[in-house]
Amino acid sequence: MPFKTILSIIGVDQGADDIRSAIELCRPGDAHLSVLVVSLAAPPPIGAYGAALSTGWLEERERDIAKVEEQAAKVKVLLEPQGISFDVQSLYTEFGWADSRIGERARYADLVLIGGRTLANEYLAARALSGALFESPTPVLATPKGQAATLQPRRVIVAWDSRDEAGHAIRAAMQFLNKAESVHIVMVDPDASPRVHGEEPGADIATYLARHGANAIVEVMASGGRAVDEVLRRHASDIGADMIVMGAYSHSRLRERIFGGVTRSMLEEARLPLFLAR
């Protein structure tokens, strides 16, 4: 399915970099750009009794709400002369509700874009990623600062481990995988058994991709004691990859859906766009 609605999540103190990147992502496919300006509310004062809340805290909330609206207005001004379809919404929400509120908006997009400035904002990035990936069915394109967001990569690495999440990521990314110059199916220390990767690891998913027109190349990597995310990043650098496609994994809800080790590390050390789906 083509990406016809792209949701870009930004904070209140960001410059225009992420918006310009979103514009250029939407323009080639004539996609609608939906911008969500998010501000995370400060918690109430500890020890407040009933409705007797701090006057200073209430005034701070009012200023924050005004700031969100001001940023949304600035984004509209920036987008109006661009000749693309767009809408701009604002969201002022408590930290604990942010995932669900962002997820509600993400359900009505084909792709959520997390730009470099949002990705650099630890708290907002965590809520945006968690909300999109775990509160909606929508994939995410996380683009680190200094990297251009694109849906036309030439060389793509697919981190393959035969799990459902990786399969969902491949299906969500199919519209650009079958047009890429090469798709490198990378497996790190795969278990060559019928119940996991099969007797020839990677052969099944390579055949599946080839039937969709993708130029799939199977690459089995030995970790040599290194972490999986390090192996993936180094190999991406070696082949000049433009993007990494991978499944997003999480622990239990009791741990606030903290991303699994490889996913978290890839995001924290992102050097090129990551396409994530669950």
C-alpha positions in Angstrom: 0.0 0.0 0.0 1.4 3.4 -0.9 2.2 5.9 1.8 -0.4 8.6 1.1 -0.6 10.1 4.6 2.6 10.8 6.5 2.5 11.9 10.1 5.4 14.0 11.3 5.8 14.4 15.0 7.7 17.4 16.3 8.3 19.2 19.6 7.6 22.8 20.5 11.2 24.0 20.5 12.3 22.6 17.2 13.5 24.4 14.2 12.2 23.8 10.7 14.6 21.0 9.7 12.2 18.1 10.4 9.4 19.9 8.6 11.5 20.5 5.5 12.5 16.9 5.5 8.9 15.8 5.8 7.9 18.1 2.9 10.5 16.5 0.6 9.4 13.0 1.7 5.8 13.8 0.8 6.4 15.6 -2.5 7.4 12.8 -4.9 4.4 10.6 -4.1 2.0 13.5 -3.7 1.3 12.4 -0.1 -0.6 14.3 2.5 1.5 15.6 5.3 0.0 15.7 8.8 2.1 17.4 11.4 1.6 16.8 15.1 3.2 19.3 17.5 3.6 17.7 20.9 4.3 19.1 24.3 4.6 16.9 27.4 3.0 18.4 30.4 5.0 18.8 33.6 3.7 16.7 36.5 1.8 18.5 39.3 3.6 19.6 42.4 4.3 16.7 44.9 2.3 17.0 48.1 -0.5 19.1 46.6 -3.8 18.6 48.5 -6.9 18.0 46.4 -7.6 20.9 44.1 -5.2 23.2 45.9 -2.6 23.1 43.2 0.4 25.4 42.8 -0.5 28.6 41.1 2.9 28.6 39.5 2.3 25.2 38.0 -1.1 26.2 36.6 0.5 29.3 35.0 3.2 27.1 33.6 0.6 24.9 31.9 -1.1 27.9 30.4 2.2 29.1 29.0 3.0 25.6 27.6 -0.4 25.3 25.9 0.1 28.8 24.3 3.5 27.7 23.2 2.2 24.6 21.4 -0.5 26.7 19.6 2.2 29.2 18.6 4.4 26.5 17.2 1.5 25.0 15.3 0.8 28.4 13.7 4.4 28.7 12.7 4.3 25.3 11.0 1.2 26.3 9.1 2.9 29.4 7.8 5.9 27.3 6.7 3.7 24.8 4.9 1.2 27.1 3.1 3.5 28.1 0.2 4.8 24.5 -0.4 2.1 23.3 -2.7 1.4 20.1 -0.8 -1.7 18.8 1.0 -1.3 19.2 4.8 -2.9 19.7 8.2 -1.3 20.7 11.5 -2.6 19.6 14.9 -1.3 20.2 18.4 -1.2 17.9 21.4 -0.6 18.9 25.0 -0.6 15.8 27.1 0.6 14.3 30.4 3.6 12.1 30.1 1.8 9.0 31.1 -0.9 9.5 28.4 1.4 10.5 25.6 1.8 7.0 24.0 -1.9 6.5 23.7 -2.6 10.0 22.4 0.1 9.8 19.8 -1.0 6.3 18.9 -4.6 7.6 18.2 -3.2 10.0 15.6 -0.8 7.5 14.1 -3.7 5.0 13.3 -4.8 7.3 10.5 -1.5 7.6 8.8 0.4 5.2 6.5 3.8 6.2 8.0 5.1 8.1 11.0 8.2 10.2 10.5 10.5 10.8 13.4 13.0 13.4 12.2 16.5 14.1 13.6 15.5 16.9 16.0 12.7 14.8 17.5 14.9 11.8 17.7 17.4 13.8 19.6 14.8 14.7 22.2 15.0 11.7 24.5 11.6 12.0 26.1 9.6 13.0 23.1 11.3 10.4 20.9 10.5 7.6 23.3 6.8 8.6 23.5 6.5 9.1 19.8 8.1 5.8 18.9 6.3 3.8 21.5 2.9 5.4 20.7 3.3 4.8 16.9 4.7 1.3 17.1 2.8 -0.1 20.1 -0.5 1.8 20.1 -1.1 1.7 16.3 -0.4 -0.5 13.3 1.6 2.2 11.6 5.3 1.7 10.7 7.9 4.4 11.6 10.7 6.0 9.6 13.3 7.3 12.1 15.8 9.6 10.5 18.8 10.8 12.5 20.0 14.4 12.3 22.0 15.1 9.1 20.3 12.3 7.1 17.6 12.9 4.5 14.3 11.1 4.9 13.7 9.0 1.8 11.3 6.4 0.5 13.6 5.7 -2.5 16.7 4.1 -1.0 19.2 2.4 -3.3 20.7 -0.1 -1.0 18.7 -1.5 1.9 19.6 -3.8 4.8 16.9 -6.0 6.1 17.7 -7.3 9.6 16.1 -10.8 9.4 15.6 -13.2 12.3 12.5 -15.1 11.1 10.2 -13.4 13.7 6.8 -12.0 13.0 8.0 -8.4 13.6 10.7 -8.7 10.9 8.1 -10.1 8.5 5.7 -7.2 9.2 8.5 -4.7 8.6 9.3 -6.3 5.2 5.7 -6.2 4.1 5.3 -2.6 5.2 8.4 -1.6 3.3 7.7 -3.6 0.2 6.8 -0.5 -2.0 10.4 0.6 -1.9 12.2 -2.7 -1.4 11.1 -3.9 -4.8 12.5 -0.7 -6.4 15.8 -0.6 -4.6 19.1 -1.4 -6.4 19.8 -4.1 -3.8 18.2 -5.5 -0.7 20.6 -7.2 1.7 19.0 -9.8 3.9 21.4 -9.8 6.9 21.3 -12.5 9.5 23.7 -12.6 12.4 24.6 -16.0 13.8 21.5 -17.7 12.4 20.4 -21.1 13.7 20.2 -23.4 10.6 17.4 -25.5 11.8 13.9 -26.3 10.2 12.1 -24.7 13.1 14.0 -21.4 12.9 15.8 -20.3 9.8 15.6 -23.6 7.8 18.4 -25.6 6.4 19.5 -22.7 4.2 19.1 -19.5 6.3 17.6 -16.6 4.4 16.6 -18.6 1.3 12.8 -18.5 2.0 12.6 -14.8 2.6 14.9 -14.1 -0.4 12.6 -16.1 -2.6 9.5 -14.2 -1.2 11.2 -10.9 -1.9 12.3 -11.9 -5.4 8.7 -12.8 -6.3 7.8 -9.2 -5.5 10.6 -7.9 -7.8 13.2 -7.2 -5.2 16.9 -7.8 -5.9 17.5 -9.8 -2.7 21.0 -10.8 -1.5 21.4 -13.1 1.4 24.3 -12.3 3.8 25.0 -14.5 6.8 27.2 -12.6 9.3 29.2 -14.0 12.2 29.1 -11.7 15.2 32.6 -12.7 16.5 31.5 -11.7 20.0 30.2 -8.3 18.9 26.7 -7.1 19.6 24.1 -7.6 16.8 23.5 -3.8 16.4 27.2 -3.2 16.0 27.4 -5.9 13.3 24.4 -4.3 11.4 25.8 -0.8 11.6 29.3 -1.7 10.5 27.9 -3.8 7.6 25.6 -0.9 6.6 28.6 1.4 6.4 30.7 -1.2 4.5 28.1 -1.5 1.7 26.9 2.1 1.7 23.4 1.3 2.7 20.8 4.1 2.7 18.4 2.5 5.1 17.9 -0.4 7.6 14.5 -2.2 7.8 13.9 -4.1 10.9 11.2 -5.3 13.3 10.6 -3.4 16.5 10.6 -5.5 19.7 9.5 -4.7 23.2 9.5 -6.2 26.7 6.3 -6.5 28.8 3.9 -3.7 29.5 5.1 -3.8 33.1 8.4 -2.4 31.8 6.6 0.4 29.9 7.3 -1.2 26.6 11.0 -0.5 26.7 12.4 -1.5 23.3 14.3 -4.7 23.1 18.1 -4.5 23.2 18.9 -4.4 19.5 16.0 -2.0 18.6 17.0 0.4 21.4 20.7 0.3 20.5 20.0 0.9 16.8 17.9 3.9 17.6 20.3 5.4 20.1 23.2 5.0 17.7 21.3 5.6 14.5 23.5 6.8 11.6 21.1 6.2 8.8 17.3 6.0 8.4 15.6 3.1 10.2 12.3 1.8 9.0 10.6 0.0 11.9 7.4 -2.0 12.1 5.8 -4.4 14.6 
